[in-house]
Amino acid sequence: MASYYYLIASLPELRADGEMPITYSEFLNCCQSNVSDSDYELLENLTLSSTEGPLVSEWAKFYGMLKKELSYQRSVNLGKSYSSAYDKDGFISQVVGSALSAKNPLEAEKILLEYEFENLDSLVGLHMFDDHVLFGYAIKLKLLERLSCFEQDKGQAEFKSLFDGIQQRVYSL
């Protein structure tokens, strides 16, 4: 297990309710000369669905359960059956339920993001300057990167356009 005192201490803080202070590309540039080739390759290929790397396998179990619960509750809300069996976690079910009842999709994403950050903090635990912290940071950065793709003004414009189209169809009947 490598120690990354300088690297981790030099990275900006990531917050679920904050902006992305550094891009993933900038993060990789910081890591390139400070981590082993094998860790760098894992970081370079990291996605939210990755399963290899320190901390990543534990994250993958949690993230898989979260995605299955989202699929299950969305299916139920649409009146469809969900045929896949999975291990149900009561707390994940509760968080997903509150996210799906949020007033808009962006708010739902923020609820899930907060929960994902809390879970990552729990997985990192008492690790301080090692690969667990580094990979936890990388996953948080990937989550923030995903959230930054949501553009509220563009989303509202698209919703208004779709809604106007539906209204026109209804009025033409």
Residue, then its C-alpha position, 0 to 999 in steps of 0.5 A: m500500500a503506497s503513501y501519498y502524503y503530498l498528493i492527497a494533501s495538495l488536492p482540493e476538498l470535494r463536497a457533494d453540495g459544491e462545485m467541481p474544483i478540479t477536472y478529472s483530467e487535472f486530477l490525473n495530471c497530478c497523479q501521473s508522477n506521484v502514483s505507481d503505473s498500475d494505480y495510474e492505469l486503474l485511475e485512468n480507466l476508472t468509471l462509476s461502474s468499475t470493480e478493480g482497485p483499492l476501495v473500488s470493489e467495495w464501492a461497486k457492491f454499494y453502487g450495484m445495490l443502489k442502481k438495482e434499487l433505482s431500477y426496482q422503484r422506477s419499475v414499480n412507479l411505472g406499474k411494471s414488474y421487476s424480475s431480477a432478484y437482489d439483496k434489498d437494503g432498507f436504508i438504500s430503499q429509503v434514500v432512493g424513495s426520497a430521491l424519486s419523490a424529489k420535486n425535479p430530477l436535479e434535486a433527486e441527483k443531489i440527494l443521491l450524490e449526498y448519499e454516495f459521498e457519505n458512503l464513500d466517506s464510510l468506506v474510506g474510514l480511517h485511511m489517511f494518505d493511502d490508495h483508499v483515500l486516493f481512489g475514494y477521491a477519484i470516485k467522488l470526482k467522477l460523481l461530481e463530473r456526472l452531476s456537472c453534466f446536468e444543465q438546469d436551464k437547458g433541462q427546463a427548456e427541453f421540458k417546456s418544449l416537450f410539454d408544449g408539444i403534448q399540449q398542442r396534441v391534446y388541444s388538437l383532439 
